[in-house]
Amino acid sequence: MELGTSATQGGAPYEDAAALAQEFVQFCVEAGALRFGEFKTKAGRMSPYFFNAGMFDDGAKLGRLAQFYAKALLASGIEFDMIFGPAYKGIPLGVAVSIELARLGRNVPFAYNRKEAKDHGEGGTLVGAPLKGRVLIIDDVISAGTAARESIALIRAAGAVPHAIAISLDRQEKATEVGADGQVRDVDHSAIQYVKRELGMQVCTIATLDDLLHYLSHRTSGEQDAHLERVKVYRQRYGVS
């Protein structure tokens, strides 16, 4: 099965993107990967929600997560020749997604990197299939784009093309950058927009912050209403269009 074709699982067509996103948000809440409260982000912001892919911590959860990635990729029409999982979270994600795609009839090579170079055996920082052709990077989220740039540099150094990135959640918020004076400032684009516009790569996301807001808006409890209002305020302050 080639990406971009009409994909089915168990004889039924894949859900549309909106339905898939709502199912994914529900799954994340049930798995404890998406929590509400008060959390400090890497940018120093106090966020009313927190997404932690590390909570997909057993075979059933990871397998289902891979199904969401595979469905989103098949629906996106993005073409690629192999998968790359950046250390560390991207490694199990990339493995799981490659297994799920193979199960669906789309078998592609897979590789990942080590944080520290190995000085014995085969050596180096890259493990798995040789990097070549159009490479799809699998990760959980992109916050500042730093990890993405590191993966892109590794892929290009190997002579391959960093073609696309697949992530689970797009926070749709302003990225930050350090100015010449050393101060951290918000910029008018998100990390995802930077990857698309400046790096020229395609991006596949399972769900976005807008999808999360839609999910909360259809819950009727007082607690969920409070979460919804806090996320709305956060979106208004830090969100990008």
Residue pairs with C-beta under 8 A, 6 or more apart in sequence:
1 7
1 74
1 104
1 105
1 106
2 79
2 106
3 73
3 74
3 76
3 77
3 78
3 79
3 80
3 106
4 74
4 77
4 78
4 79
5 74
6 13
7 13
7 14
7 71
7 74
7 75
7 104
8 14
9 67
9 71
9 104
14 20
14 71
14 74
14 75
15 23
15 71
16 75
17 72
17 75
18 211
20 68
20 71
20 72
20 75
20 206
21 206
21 207
21 208
21 211
22 207
22 211
22 214
22 215
23 68
24 68
24 168
24 206
24 207
24 211
25 34
25 207
25 211
25 212
25 215
26 215
27 64
27 65
27 68
28 34
28 51
28 169
31 55
31 56
31 61
32 52
32 55
33 51
33 52
33 53
33 54
33 55
33 56
34 49
34 50
34 51
34 212
35 49
35 50
35 52
36 48
36 49
36 50
36 227
36 230
36 231
37 48
37 49
37 50
38 46
38 47
38 48
39 46
39 47
39 48
39 49
39 50
40 46
40 47
41 47
41 143
42 143
42 144
43 143
43 144
43 175
43 176
43 184
44 184
45 234
45 238
47 234
48 227
48 230
48 231
48 233
48 234
49 212
49 227
49 231
49 234
51 140
51 141
51 168
51 169
51 171
53 65
53 89
53 93
53 140
53 141
53 168
54 89
55 61
56 62
56 65
62 92
62 96
63 96
63 100
65 93
65 96
65 168
66 93
66 96
66 97
66 99
66 100
67 100
68 168
68 206
69 93
69 96
69 97
69 100
69 138
69 166
69 168
69 206
70 97
70 100
70 101
70 104
72 166
72 204
72 205
72 206
73 97
73 101
73 136
73 166
73 204
74 104
74 106
76 202
76 204
78 136
78 163
78 164
78 166
78 202
78 204
79 134
79 163
80 108
80 133
80 134
80 135
80 136
80 163
80 164
81 108
81 109
81 132
81 133
81 134
81 135
82 108
82 109
82 110
82 111
82 129
82 131
82 132
82 133
82 134
82 135
82 136
82 160
83 94
83 97
83 98
83 101
83 108
83 109
83 110
83 111
83 135
83 136
83 137
83 138
84 90
84 94
84 110
84 111
84 112
84 113
84 131
84 135
84 136
84 137
84 138
84 151
84 154
84 155
85 91
85 92
85 93
85 94
85 95
85 110
85 111
85 112
85 137
85 138
85 139
86 112
86 113
86 137
86 139
86 147
86 150
86 151
87 112
87 113
87 114
87 115
88 115
89 139
89 140
90 112
90 137
90 138
90 139
90 140
90 151
91 112
93 138
93 139
93 140
94 110
94 112
94 138
95 110
95 112
97 138
97 166
98 108
98 110
101 107
101 108
102 108
109 128
109 129
109 130
110 128
110 129
111 126
111 127
111 128
111 129
111 130
111 131
112 126
112 127
112 128
113 125
113 126
113 127
113 151
113 154
114 125
114 126
114 127
115 125
116 125
117 123
117 124
117 125
118 124
118 125
125 154
126 154
126 158
130 158
131 154
131 155
131 158
131 159
131 160
132 158
132 159
132 160
133 160
133 161
134 160
134 161
134 163
134 164
135 155
135 160
135 161
135 162
135 163
135 164
136 163
136 164
136 165
136 166
137 148
137 151
137 152
137 155
137 162
137 164
137 165
137 166
138 165
138 166
139 147
139 148
139 151
139 165
139 166
139 167
140 167
140 168
140 169
141 167
141 168
141 169
141 170
141 171
142 148
142 165
142 167
142 170
142 191
142 192
142 195
143 171
143 175
143 191
144 175
144 176
144 191
145 175
145 191
145 194
145 195
148 165
148 191
148 195
148 199
149 199
151 162
152 162
152 199
152 201
155 161
155 162
156 162
162 199
162 201
163 201
163 202
164 201
164 202
164 203
164 204
165 195
165 201
165 202
165 203
165 204
166 203
166 204
166 205
167 192
167 203
167 204
167 205
167 206
168 205
168 206
168 207
169 205
169 206
169 207
169 208
169 209
169 212
170 190
170 192
170 203
170 205
170 207
170 208
170 209
171 190
171 208
171 209
172 190
172 192
172 208
172 209
172 210
172 235
172 239
172 240
173 190
173 209
173 234
173 235
173 238
173 239
173 240
174 186
174 187
174 188
174 189
174 190
174 238
174 239
174 240
175 186
175 187
175 189
175 190
175 191
175 194
176 184
176 185
176 186
176 187
177 184
177 185
177 187
178 184
178 185
179 185
186 238
188 240
189 197
189 240
190 240
192 203
192 205
193 240
195 201
195 203
196 202
196 203
209 231
209 235
209 239
212 231
213 228
213 231
213 232
213 235
216 224
216 227
216 228
216 231
217 228
219 225
219 228
